Amino acid sequence: MKDNLGGTLKLGASNYFAKYKLPKILREFRKLYPNVEFQVLSGWSEDIYKKNE
């Protein structure tokens, strides 16, 4: 199934997490699910929440 899984994964994360932690996680995720694209929004939690409304 992992070869057929595709689409866009939308993520909201703090600036620190997006810069220092998320790249490694997304790199590993990409190995398992190469057909999934990412849209990452980083910033303050409140700002991310408001942009998702």
C-alpha distances in whole Angstrom, upper triangle without the diagonal:
4,5,5,6,10,14,16,17,20,22,26,27,31,33,33,29,28,30,30,27,24,24,23,20,19,19,17,14,14,14,10,10,12,11,13,16,19,22,24,28,30,33,35,33,36,35,31,32,34,32,29,32
4,5,5,9,12,14,14,18,20,23,25,28,29,29,26,25,27,26,23,21,20,19,17,15,15,13,11,11,10,7,6,8,9,10,14,16,19,21,25,27,31,33,31,33,33,29,30,32,30,28,30
4,6,8,12,15,16,20,21,25,27,30,31,31,28,26,28,28,25,22,21,21,19,17,16,15,13,11,11,8,7,8,7,10,14,17,20,22,26,28,32,34,33,35,34,31,32,34,31,29,32
4,6,10,13,15,18,21,25,27,30,31,32,29,27,29,29,27,24,23,23,20,18,18,17,14,13,13,11,8,9,8,10,13,16,19,22,25,28,32,34,32,35,34,30,30,32,30,27,30
4,7,10,11,15,17,21,23,27,28,29,25,24,26,26,24,20,20,20,18,15,16,15,12,11,12,10,7,8,6,7,11,13,16,19,22,25,28,30,29,31,30,26,27,29,27,24,26
4,7,9,13,15,19,21,25,26,27,24,22,24,25,23,19,19,20,17,14,16,15,12,11,13,11,7,8,5,5,8,11,13,16,20,23,26,28,27,29,28,24,25,27,24,22,24
4,7,10,13,17,19,23,24,26,23,20,23,24,22,19,19,20,18,14,16,17,13,12,15,14,10,10,7,5,6,9,11,14,17,20,23,26,24,26,25,21,22,23,21,18,21
4,6,10,13,16,19,21,22,20,17,20,22,20,16,16,18,16,13,15,16,13,12,15,14,11,11,9,6,5,6,7,10,13,16,20,22,21,23,21,17,18,20,17,15,18
4,6,10,13,16,18,19,17,14,17,19,17,13,14,16,13,10,13,14,11,11,15,14,11,12,11,7,6,5,6,8,11,14,17,19,18,20,19,15,16,18,16,14,17
4,7,10,14,15,17,15,13,16,18,16,13,14,16,14,12,15,16,13,14,18,17,15,15,14,10,9,6,5,6,8,11,14,16,15,16,15,11,13,15,12,10,14
4,6,10,12,14,11,9,13,15,13,10,12,14,12,11,14,15,13,14,18,17,16,17,16,12,11,7,6,5,6,8,11,13,12,14,13,9,11,14,12,10,14
4,7,9,12,10,8,12,14,13,10,13,16,14,13,17,18,16,17,21,21,19,20,20,16,14,11,9,6,5,6,8,9,8,11,10,6,8,11,10,9,13
4,6,8,6,6,9,11,10,8,12,14,12,13,16,17,16,18,21,21,20,21,22,18,16,12,11,7,6,5,7,8,7,11,10,8,10,13,12,12,16
4,6,5,6,8,10,10,10,13,15,14,15,18,20,19,21,24,24,24,24,25,21,19,16,14,10,8,5,5,6,7,10,10,9,11,14,14,14,17
4,6,5,6,9,10,10,12,15,15,15,18,20,20,21,24,25,24,25,25,22,20,16,14,11,9,5,5,7,10,13,12,11,14,16,15,17,20
4,6,5,6,8,9,11,13,14,15,17,19,19,21,23,24,24,25,26,23,21,18,17,13,12,9,9,10,12,15,15,14,17,19,19,20,23
4,5,5,5,6,9,11,10,12,14,16,16,18,20,21,21,22,23,20,19,15,15,11,11,9,10,11,12,15,15,13,16,19,18,18,22
4,6,6,5,7,10,10,10,13,15,15,16,19,20,19,20,21,18,16,12,11,8,8,6,9,11,12,16,15,13,16,18,17,17,21
4,6,7,7,10,11,11,13,16,16,17,19,21,21,21,23,20,18,14,14,11,11,9,11,13,15,18,17,16,19,21,20,20,24
4,6,7,8,10,11,12,14,16,17,19,21,21,22,23,21,19,16,17,13,14,12,13,16,17,20,20,18,21,24,22,23,26
4,6,6,7,9,11,12,13,15,17,18,19,19,21,19,18,15,16,13,14,12,14,16,16,20,20,18,20,23,22,22,25
4,6,5,6,8,10,10,12,14,15,16,16,18,15,14,11,12,9,11,11,13,16,16,19,19,16,18,21,20,19,23
4,5,5,6,9,10,10,12,15,15,15,17,15,13,11,12,11,13,13,16,18,19,22,21,19,21,24,22,22,26
4,5,5,6,9,10,11,13,14,15,17,16,15,13,15,14,16,16,19,21,21,25,24,21,24,27,25,24,28
4,5,5,6,9,10,11,12,13,16,13,14,12,14,13,15,15,18,20,20,23,23,20,22,25,23,22,26
4,5,5,6,9,10,10,10,13,10,10,8,11,10,14,14,18,20,20,23,22,19,21,24,22,21,24
4,5,5,7,9,10,10,13,11,11,11,14,13,17,17,21,23,23,27,26,23,25,27,25,24,28
4,5,5,7,9,10,13,12,13,13,16,16,19,20,23,25,25,28,27,24,26,29,27,26,29
4,5,5,6,8,10,9,10,10,14,14,17,19,22,24,23,26,26,22,24,27,25,23,26
4,5,5,5,8,7,8,9,13,14,18,19,23,26,25,28,27,23,25,28,25,24,27
4,6,6,10,10,12,13,17,18,21,23,26,29,28,31,30,27,29,31,29,28,31
4,6,9,9,12,14,17,18,22,24,27,29,28,31,30,27,28,31,29,27,30
4,6,6,9,11,15,17,20,22,26,28,27,30,29,25,26,29,27,24,28
4,6,8,11,14,16,20,22,26,29,28,31,29,26,28,30,27,25,29
4,7,10,13,16,20,22,26,29,28,30,29,25,27,28,26,24,27
4,7,10,13,16,19,23,25,24,26,25,21,23,25,22,20,23
4,7,10,13,16,20,23,22,24,23,19,21,23,20,18,21
4,6,10,13,16,19,19,21,19,16,18,19,17,15,19
4,7,10,13,16,16,18,16,13,15,16,13,12,16
4,6,10,13,13,15,13,10,13,15,12,12,16
4,7,10,10,12,10,7,10,12,9,10,14
4,7,8,11,9,7,11,12,11,12,15
4,6,8,7,6,10,11,11,12,15
4,6,5,6,9,10,11,13,15
4,5,5,6,9,10,11,13
4,5,5,6,9,10,11
4,5,5,6,9,10
4,5,5,6,9
4,6,5,7
4,5,5
4,6
4
